[in-house]
Structure formats: structure tokens, C-alpha cells
Amino acid sequence: MSKSVLSMSVSLDGYIATPDDFLGGADDERLHHWFATADSGPAKELVDAENACGAVLTGRRTAELMDHWGGDHAGNPIFVVSHRPPGPAARYFYPKVHYVTDVVTAMEQAKAAAGDRTVEVRGASVAQSALAAGVLDEIVVHQIPVLLGRGRRLFEELPAEIELEILQVVDTPEATHIRYGVKR
Amino acid sequence: MSKSVLSMSVSLDGYIATPDDFLGGADDERLHHWFATADSGPAKELVDAENACGAVLTGRRTAELMDHWGGDHAGNPIFVVSHRPPGPAARYFYPKVHYVTDVVTAMEQAKAAAGDRTVEVRGASVAQSALAAGVLDEIVVHQIPVLLGRGRRLFEELPAEIELEILQVVDTPEATHIRYGVKR
């Protein structure tokens, strides 16, 4: 059975990007520096698990910022949650990009497409919608030792408290990786 | 030489309290549940270190919410950062409570009073002022596996990015404790 996972690199003050969608630091990539050292061990296993997903569920803003990742994720389909119909690129070019108007239906379709692999959730807004709708199974936070000071938050407000369970902690000098299960 | 430390229990979505200054959960104490199990091991060492401080530096809102902790912290002085003069209770009752109009001077006085022990920083707003002014040395985050959904944030906005260094990670089922050094 597929599970849905949100994996995000987050500054200690809760930001996933600057206001202009950069990632901080002198090279505008601060939040992703840890990737460069995650070439072995448990941090690499987290990256590998993310890359081995069977489908992507994303919000529209993230999808459009990324040009729909070129139309698929390593050959796997992308499900975009949006009330509006897709734009021309998604309509004309990308048979594996599917626009769905609600997050619950989108997750059902994404899990069916993913089979026994995971559904990777992309985008803070749709992740919060998935949490509120009870269709997000795990959260992997790569907690980066930096305060960005401002930007786009991973979490804004939710309609109710949600209990989590700590499933795994990976302690490296570059980041503290924490995998949480979402309790139902 | 004294160092200044901010220690806070924080939900994964970055809240240190609900909008009404409760701590979440059915008993309104969710963020502090981990204390009940921190009776041994490295989590207890973190609590012990916090309790062994030599002075407290706090914001006014926190000081007043806590009635100035009765006038001292285990006999040690309390420095309140506020532009306004103290209210009657602090003026009349508490010789160990000192109101100071700026965070840099307050920290100098608190460190002098603390000697070789730590200055514990209390309150999100004053902690952000101390970070911005370059007078906060360490941050201890007790990351609690819960999403509160709304409330008072530990971090709002800062004037610039600040690099941190991961000094210690304590992995327990109840919380992920991370001690950061603030880089200068």
C-alpha cells in the first residue's frame, strides 16, 4: 500500500524559501547544502527513498514554478491540485501531468498510480491541505542550522492540532533529519 | 564567562503556545509533556543546565504573564527588557527584578550577574531582539512531535540570515532536542 510523504528542507525559523523563492546563503542554495554531503549513510537513504517515489502530488504554484518538472518525475506521474484547469503547457505537452480539483481525490489517484511506492508531496500549501484532509502519512523535515529570517513558511495555520510520532532521527553536522508519522 | 541560552519547547509548525498562551493538547500542556519523562539521561541534563542558570533575561510580556516568577529565579536576578518603566509590583516588591531599556545593556548586566553560569533568555520577542543584536549565544529547541496549527511563533522575522552550528542532538520518543550555537 502506498504512503504519502512530505519531505522538506526547513530553516530553524520554519522557512522553506526566501520571499523570492531562493534558498538563502551567498549562493542562494543554503537550505540544500546538505545534499552535497549526503552521499552515504542514513542521510543518503532518506534522499534515495524520496527519489524512489511512484508519483508526485503537488500544489499548482510549485508545479508552475518548476515547469511541471518537464512533465514527469523519473517517468512517474504528477498530480496537481488546483481549482482551475491546467495552463497550455500542461494541457498540450504532458500526458503524465494530471490536474485534480481536490486533494483527497488527487491523493487517491496518486496512490493508485504509485502502487507500492510512495507519493511525494511537493509544496507547502498543498501539504497543509493534505494534513487538514487527513491524507498525509509522513513528514520528513530536514532541519537546517540556519535562521533565514523571512520567506515562505512550511506551516502556516491548520484547522486543528495534529499529533505526530517520531519515527527516525538522523543526526549529521549539516542537518537534523526527522521523520514523523501523522497520527489519525 | 557567561553564555546566553534560549531554551524553548516548540511544535513542528513553530508555535510555542496557542493564541491564548496555553500549550496545546487536551490538558493544555502538550508542549511540556516531555518534562514528565525527562527524569534521567541527556534530556534531564538539558533541563538541569537550564535550571542552573545564574540570571534570567526576559521580555516584558513574558515577565508579566509569569508575575515576574515571584521576583527571582531560584534566588538569581531577572532582567526585563522594556522601553517603559516597570509596573507597581516590580517597583515595590522585587529588588532582584531589573528593568533595562535595551537588550544589549540588559545582556551585559545579566552576564555580569550570572558570573560563570548561563543567562537563560525567556520570551520569543526578546530572543529575536537578542539574535538581531548579536547577543544570543545558544538556542536549545525541544522539537515536539505535534502540529499545534496556530498560536505564538518562536520566530517571526529577523533583519538578516544567521548561521547556526549543531552542537548536540538528543533523540527521545517524546521530543527531539537540538542545541545550536549562534555563529558570529
Interface residues (C-beta under 8 A of the other chain):
Chain A: L12 D13 G14 G24 G25 R30 L131 I139 V141 Q143 P145 V146 L147 L148 G149 R150 R153 L154 F155 E157 L158 P159 A160 E161 I162 E163 L164 E165 I166 V169 D171 P173 T176 I178 Y180
Chain B: L12 D13 G14 G24 G25 R30 L131 I139 V141 Q143 P145 V146 L147 L148 G149 R150 R153 L154 F155 E157 L158 P159 A160 E161 I162 E163 L164 E165 I166 V169 D171 P173 T176 I178 Y180
